[in-house]
Amino acid sequence: MLRSALASIVILGLTTPFLAAQRTGEPPAVTIDGDGAETFVLISGMVGGTAGFDQLATRLLAKGYRVLRIDPYQLSLDSTDVSFAAMARRVDVVIEHYHIRRARIVAHSQGAGVALRLASNYPNRVEALYFLDSGALAVNSGPTLSASLRFVPMLTRLPGGRSFVRQRFVDALRRSSGSASWLDAERQRTYTQPVFDEVDRVVAMAFRLAHATEPESLATVVARVRAPLVVVIGAAPHEADIGTEELEALAPLGSLVKIRRLAGVGHFPHEEAPNELVDVLLRVRPDDRNRLTWRGETRIVASSGGVLPRRIGGRRGFSFAAYVADDARAVASGESDSVRGARAAGG
């Protein structure tokens, strides 16, 4: 999976234990806004943190929802156990603290690994899952780490070092986007500055992530999931994209899973196409029988026109040739595909 191409530059987004006072100037690990009857919980991946969800949160708040944003990496920055299972436990503590029984969980990138364990181990917390350019992740391992990573803190202290590392980071964000128009100077600071502020702790966590192990197999985790799941895939070619194995691992969930593809979008649907994403979140939701349905009139899901690529998913690709003729109709009509169909097409 190509997320390491992005994460190896950043190494990760950031974190410290919940309910301990946050240090002055640290990015918040948890934010909550709104007082709506229904709650969306937004779980970040390794980069972006809670601020990465600014655009999405603003739109959900305007619709009358309460929005709880959680950065499990910031929560776990100094923790020994940085497995997905451990992060899910910390997220559950946060949700319990705000007396939230059931919520719709939106998770980006590696945050999907945390959300999957949350749904598996704490099923009463989760009404529905929405994974952003991610699937079922087996382990919370960080980027492939080399000995040179140990010198990153020193490099950032050398003349021109911070600028060099920052530019590498921003370049990786661009390569992971379908369109980099969202990545203005302010968003660049949002994504890069937290890393430089805590570079020693971030690098130390990266090494712990490289050796993180899960207490259960991915198949065992998936087998317990009962919540419906929407996988939102950025269909534009990009690094850090969803891997074939991440979709195949969801196949046992059958009709609980639907796939939505956003044309012209890369690894950051919440940044690149927040309006289209909100449309998916509010219209694809479970009915009284826990089945995913598309509510309201038919809408165009794609953020831009054109035919979606025949292959997605890492360098190996994931073939949709068996129903490629349906791709254009899916984009135009808002119809979704189940993972079982995707798995059959993948062969």
C-alpha positions in Angstrom: 0.0 0.0 0.0 1.3 3.4 -1.0 0.4 5.2 2.2 4.0 4.8 3.3 5.0 7.2 0.6 3.1 9.9 2.4 3.6 8.7 6.0 7.4 8.3 5.6 7.8 12.0 5.0 5.5 13.2 7.8 5.8 10.2 9.8 2.6 10.9 11.4 0.2 13.2 12.8 0.4 13.4 16.6 -0.9 12.4 20.1 -1.1 12.4 24.0 -3.3 10.6 26.5 -6.9 11.8 26.7 -8.2 13.7 29.8 -4.6 14.7 30.7 -4.3 18.4 30.2 -3.1 19.2 26.7 0.1 21.2 26.5 -0.1 24.7 25.4 0.3 25.0 21.6 -0.3 21.3 21.0 -2.9 20.4 18.3 -6.0 19.2 20.1 -6.4 15.4 20.2 -10.2 15.8 20.7 -12.7 18.5 19.8 -16.4 18.5 20.0 -18.9 21.0 18.5 -22.6 21.4 18.1 -25.5 20.1 20.1 -27.5 18.1 17.6 -29.4 14.9 18.5 -27.2 12.8 16.2 -23.4 12.7 16.4 -20.7 12.1 13.8 -17.4 11.0 15.1 -14.5 11.8 12.8 -11.3 9.8 13.3 -8.2 11.0 11.7 -5.3 9.0 10.2 -1.6 9.6 10.7 -1.7 13.1 9.1 -4.0 16.1 9.3 -5.3 15.5 12.9 -8.5 17.0 14.0 -7.8 20.2 12.0 -7.8 18.1 8.8 -11.6 17.7 9.2 -12.3 21.4 9.4 -14.2 21.6 6.1 -16.2 18.4 6.8 -17.0 19.4 10.4 -18.2 22.9 9.3 -20.6 21.4 6.8 -22.0 18.8 9.3 -22.5 21.4 12.0 -24.4 23.5 9.5 -26.7 20.5 9.0 -27.5 20.4 12.7 -25.3 17.5 13.8 -23.0 17.3 16.7 -19.4 16.6 15.6 -16.7 14.9 17.7 -13.3 14.9 16.2 -10.6 12.5 17.5 -7.0 12.1 16.5 -6.0 8.7 17.8 -2.3 9.3 17.0 -2.3 12.5 19.1 -4.0 10.5 21.9 -1.3 7.9 21.7 1.9 9.9 21.0 3.7 8.8 24.1 1.9 5.4 24.5 3.8 2.2 24.5 1.0 0.3 22.8 0.2 1.9 19.5 -1.8 -1.0 17.9 -5.2 -0.3 16.3 -6.8 -2.2 19.2 -5.2 0.1 21.8 -6.1 3.2 19.9 -9.7 2.0 19.6 -9.8 1.6 23.4 -8.7 5.2 23.8 -11.3 6.4 21.3 -14.0 4.5 23.2 -13.0 6.3 26.4 -13.4 9.6 24.6 -16.8 8.7 23.2 -17.9 7.4 26.7 -16.7 10.7 28.2 -19.2 12.6 26.0 -22.0 10.1 26.8 -22.4 9.1 23.2 -24.0 5.7 22.8 -24.3 5.3 19.1 -22.7 7.5 16.4 -21.9 7.5 12.7 -18.1 7.0 12.5 -16.1 8.6 9.7 -12.5 7.5 9.5 -9.7 8.6 7.1 -6.8 6.5 6.0 -5.2 4.6 9.0 -8.1 5.9 11.2 -10.2 3.2 9.4 -8.1 0.6 11.2 -9.1 2.2 14.5 -12.7 2.6 13.5 -12.9 -1.1 12.5 -11.7 -2.2 15.9 -14.1 0.2 17.5 -17.0 -1.4 15.6 -15.8 -4.9 16.4 -15.0 -4.5 20.1 -17.6 -1.8 21.1 -20.5 -2.5 18.7 -23.0 -0.4 20.7 -21.0 2.7 19.9 -21.4 2.5 16.2 -24.4 3.1 14.0 -22.6 3.1 10.7 -19.0 3.3 9.4 -17.7 5.5 6.6 -14.1 4.8 5.5 -12.3 7.5 3.5 -9.9 6.0 0.9 -9.2 3.1 3.2 -10.4 -0.4 3.9 -9.7 -3.1 6.4 -6.1 -2.6 7.7 -4.4 -5.5 9.3 -1.7 -3.7 11.4 -1.0 -0.2 12.5 2.6 -0.3 11.1 4.1 3.0 10.2 6.3 3.6 7.1 9.2 1.4 6.3 11.8 2.8 8.6 15.4 3.1 7.8 18.4 4.1 10.0 18.3 7.5 8.4 15.0 8.3 10.1 16.9 8.7 13.3 18.6 11.8 11.9 15.3 13.6 11.0 15.2 15.6 14.3 18.8 16.6 13.7 18.1 17.5 10.1 15.3 19.8 11.0 17.7 21.8 13.3 20.2 22.4 10.6 20.0 25.6 8.4 17.5 24.9 5.7 16.6 21.5 7.2 13.1 22.4 8.2 12.3 23.9 4.8 13.7 20.8 3.1 11.6 18.4 5.1 8.5 20.5 4.9 8.8 20.7 1.1 9.1 16.9 0.9 6.0 16.5 3.1 4.0 18.9 1.0 5.1 17.2 -2.2 3.9 13.9 -0.8 0.5 15.5 0.1 0.2 16.7 -3.5 1.1 13.3 -5.0 -1.6 11.8 -2.8 -4.3 14.2 -4.0 -6.4 14.0 -7.1 -6.3 17.8 -7.2 -4.0 19.8 -5.0 -6.1 23.0 -5.1 -7.1 22.4 -1.5 -3.5 22.6 -0.4 -3.1 26.3 0.1 -0.5 27.9 2.4 -2.9 27.6 5.4 -3.6 23.9 4.9 0.1 23.2 4.4 0.8 24.7 7.8 -2.0 22.7 9.3 -0.5 19.5 8.1 3.2 20.2 8.6 3.6 22.4 11.6 2.5 19.8 14.2 5.2 17.5 13.0 7.9 20.1 13.5 6.6 21.2 16.9 7.0 17.6 18.3 9.5 16.1 15.9 11.4 14.0 18.5 8.2 12.5 19.9 6.8 11.9 16.5 9.9 10.1 15.3 9.9 8.0 18.5 6.3 7.0 17.9 7.1 6.1 14.3 9.6 3.5 15.5 7.0 2.1 17.9 4.5 1.9 15.0 7.0 0.0 12.9 6.8 -2.8 15.5 3.2 -2.6 16.5 1.3 -5.9 16.6 -2.4 -6.6 16.9 -3.9 -8.9 19.5 -6.3 -10.5 17.0 -6.2 -11.4 13.3 -7.9 -9.1 10.9 -10.4 -11.9 9.9 -11.4 -12.2 13.6 -12.0 -8.5 13.9 -14.0 -8.3 10.7 -16.1 -11.3 11.7 -17.6 -9.4 14.7 -18.5 -6.2 12.8 -22.3 -5.7 12.5 -22.4 -2.1 11.5 -23.0 -1.2 7.8 -20.0 0.3 6.1 -19.5 2.8 3.2 -16.1 2.8 1.6 -15.5 6.2 -0.1 -12.7 5.8 -2.7 -10.8 8.6 -4.4 -10.9 7.4 -8.0 -8.2 9.7 -9.4 -4.7 8.2 -9.6 -2.8 9.0 -6.4 -0.3 7.8 -4.0 -1.4 6.6 -0.5 -4.4 4.9 -2.2 -6.5 2.0 -1.0 -5.0 -1.4 -1.4 -6.6 -4.5 -3.0 -6.2 -6.5 0.1 -8.1 -3.9 2.1 -11.2 -4.4 0.0 -10.9 -8.2 -0.1 -10.7 -8.4 3.7 -14.1 -6.7 3.9 -15.8 -9.3 1.6 -17.1 -11.4 4.6 -19.4 -8.5 5.5 -21.2 -8.9 2.2 -24.2 -6.6 1.7 -23.2 -4.6 4.8 -20.6 -2.9 2.6 -21.1 -0.4 -0.2 -18.4 1.3 -2.3 -18.7 5.0 -3.4 -16.1 6.4 -5.8 -15.5 10.1 -6.2 -14.0 11.0 -9.6 -11.2 13.5 -9.6 -10.5 12.9 -5.9 -7.5 11.4 -4.3 -6.6 10.4 -0.8 -8.3 13.3 1.0 -12.0 13.3 0.1 -12.8 15.5 3.1 -10.4 18.1 1.8 -10.8 17.8 -1.9 -14.5 17.3 -2.2 -16.2 18.1 1.1 -19.6 18.9 -0.4 -19.8 15.6 -2.3 -18.6 13.7 0.8 -21.3 15.3 2.9 -23.8 14.2 0.3 -22.7 10.6 0.7 -22.6 10.7 4.5 -26.2 12.1 4.7 -27.7 10.0 2.0 -26.1 6.6 2.4 -27.2 5.5 5.9 -28.7 2.4 7.5 -32.4 1.8 7.5 -34.5 0.2 10.2 -33.2 -3.2 9.1 -29.5 -2.1 9.2 -29.3 -2.1 5.4 -27.6 0.8 3.6 -29.9 2.8 1.5 -29.5 5.9 -0.7 -32.1 8.4 0.7 -33.7 11.1 -1.3 -33.5 11.8 -5.1 -30.7 10.4 -7.3 -27.6 12.6 -7.1 -24.3 12.7 -8.9 -21.7 11.4 -6.6 -18.6 12.1 -8.7 -16.9 15.4 -8.0 -16.1 15.8 -11.7 -17.0 14.2 -14.9 -15.3 11.4 -16.8 -15.0 7.7 -16.7 -13.4 6.1 -13.6 -10.2 4.1 -14.1 -10.6 0.4 -14.6 -8.0 -0.4 -11.9 -7.6 1.0 -8.4 -5.6 0.0 -5.4 -1.9 0.3 -5.0 0.6 -0.7 -7.6 -1.0 -4.0 -8.2 -4.3 -2.5 -8.9 -7.8 -3.9 -8.3 -9.6 -4.9 -11.5 -13.2 -3.7 -12.0 -13.3 -5.1 -15.5 -16.2 -7.4 -14.8 -18.5 -4.4 -14.4 -16.6 -1.6 -15.9 -19.6 -0.8 -18.1 -21.5 -0.1 -14.9 -18.9 2.4 -13.7 -20.2 5.4 -15.7 -23.8 4.6 -14.6 -22.7 4.4 -11.0 -21.1 7.8 -11.2 -24.1 9.3 -12.9 -26.8 7.7 -10.9 -25.4 7.5 -7.4 -25.8 3.7 -7.4 -23.3 1.8 -5.2 -21.4 -1.5 -5.5 -21.0 -4.1 -2.8 -17.6 -5.5 -1.9 -18.7 -8.9 -2.9 -19.1 -7.7 -6.5 -15.7 -6.0 -6.3 -14.1 -9.2 -4.9 -15.6 -11.3 -7.7 -14.3 -8.8 -10.3 -10.8 -8.9 -8.7 -10.6 -12.6 -9.2 
